Amino acid sequence: MAKGTKYKARPMDDDGFIHYTDEEHQIWSELMARQEKLIQGRACPEYFEGLEKINLPNDRIPQLEEVSSVLRKETGWEVAWVPALINFDKFFALLADKKFPCATFIRTREEMDYLQEPDVFHEIYGHTAMLTNPYFAEFTAAYGKLGYEASKEDRVYLARLYWFTVEFGLINTAEGRRIYGGGILSSIGETPHSLEDPDVIRAPFDPVEMLRTPYRIDIMQPKYFVIDDFKQLFDLANGDVMGMVKEAKRLGLREPLYPPKEEQKAS
């Protein structure tokens, strides 16, 4: 169990099956129902294509192998069981090996709208559909390889790149701006906020700026970055990312667009 969390991943039995309670299945069902309504007209076409391929059940939490069997066929990825929050070494190693980490717990009713730790709904519903897209899947694996080989200091910069793409990325489409980041697509609050809040900054794709932009995990994001297509991520993965990290370090971090935690708590 991760430090500071009340959640503990459900273990696999000898056959690789994870046993959930009826209440946990019901929570999944309710999360699915409300999020499916919210993402209409907001999620990108590639996400919907991925959802159709994965064909997630509405009435129960899927087994990891159900999702992995589809991902293997599409892009060579699979979902890997992890106990809860994992360290950077393990995280990057899994991504480099085309294994997406998933802690097999689901949020409680008291935290239906938001929780800081990624649960099985966030990981499966938010992320796995995009891993059926070849460009996105290649970017994520290349990112894992870069991170695994990077220094501790450089990993902090690389974490921002992941945050503003895989977790909270937006994309321009023929129908308008849409969402592809799993952190948004699994969040009832962030889904409309990311596209419709008039005070939010939606900046054009700029990897160095992403690397320089601080973020907080416990608030609605004040800034997002917008790609034009997924080939941009593929090209980035095959470019000089560590050279961009070096440039970001030289230029320094941008001023945060949010108050410090202490300040917000006191207000």
Secondary structure, 3 states (H helix, E strand, C coil): CCCCCCCCCCCECCCCCECCCHHHHHHHHHHHHHHHHHCCCCECHHHHHHHHHHCCCCCCCCCHHHHHHHHHHHHCCEEEEECCCCCHHHHHHHHHCCEEEEECCCCCHHHCCCCCCCCHHHHHHHHHHHHHCHHHHHHHHHHHHHHHHCCHHHHHHHHHHHHHHHHCCEEEECCEEEECCHHHHCCCCHHHHHHHCCCCEEEECCHHHHHHCCCCCCCCCCEEEEECCHHHHHHHHCCCHHHHHHHHHHHCCCCCCCCCHHHHHHC
